[in-house]
Amino acid sequence: MTEQINKTSEVIELDQPIKRGDTEITSVTIRKPKSGELRGVRLQVLLEMDVNSMTEVLPRITVPTLTKDEIGVMEPGDLLNMSIAVVNFLLPKSMQNNYPQD
């Protein structure tokens, strides 16, 4: 359980790869955001997995860095998986103890 609580990144395997030129992105690493990377976004709305808020935050915390346009055309299931990872990073440790983990 401690490993899950102290996680600083999560790899998301995409159901639908993102095409970038001749390259296909098949997985994206989501980093745990720092407070500065959340600027301009209301935390409550981010916790609700608002698409506009996720579109603002994800380019700041993804490796490879995704653009807003790439996020805008991705499969909804892929966006949902990334959003879940972001929300899990925002939960305080006290809530993570009672939250089901993979």
N, C-alpha and C positions, 0 to 999 in steps of 0.2 A: 504494500500500500504506500509506503514512503516514497518509492520510486515514482509513482503516479503523481503524488503531491508535489514533488520537486522537479517535475518535467519542465524543460524550457523550450521544447520544440516537438512537433508532431508531423509525421510524413503522411500526406493524403494521396492515395492512389486514385487517379482520375478515371471515372467511367468512360469519359470521352476526352481523349488527348486534345491539348490546345496546340494548334499549328502556328508556328512563328517562323516565317520564311520556310527554309528547308528542314527545320527542326520540329520535332513533335515533343511536347512536354507531357509526360505520362504521370508524373508525380510532382507534388509541390510540398515543400517544407514550410510549415507555419511556425514562426518563432513567437515565444511569449512576448506580448507587447510591453514596452516600458510606458510610463505615464505620458511622456512627450509624444509618443506615437499615437496616442488617443486624442490628441488635441483637436478641437473643433467638432468632436462627436460627443453626444450625450450618452453617458454610460447606460442609462435605463433603456434607451432606444437600441443601443448595441446589444444589450442582453436580450432584447426582444428579437434579435437577428434581423433587424431592418436592413433591407437590401442596399439602400443608399448609404447607410452607415458602414456596412461591410465593404462597400465599394471604395469608401474613403480609407479605411484602415488596412485592408488586405494588401494593397500595393506597398505599404510601409513595412510589412512583416512577412512577406513571402520570399522564398528562394526556390527557383529564380523569381525575380521581381515581376509580378503580373501587372499589366496595365489595367486601367479602368475599362477600356474597351474589351480586353480579353475577358475580364470578369463579367462584363455585360452580355457576352455571347456564350458563356459556358453553360453546361447542362445544369438545371436546377439542383439535381442530386449532388453534384460536385460542390456547388456553392453551399448547399446545406451542410455537407460534411466539413467544409472549411469553417463555416459559421459556428458549428458545434465545437470545433477545436478552439476557436477564439473565445467563446463563452466559457468553456472549461478553464481556460487560462485566467479568466477574470474572477472566478470564484475564490473566495478566501479559503485558506486551509481548513478552517473549522467546518465549512460547508462541504469540502471535498471528502472529508472523512465519512460522511453519510451519503455521498453521491456515488452511484454505481460506476465503476471504471471497467475498461476492457481488460 
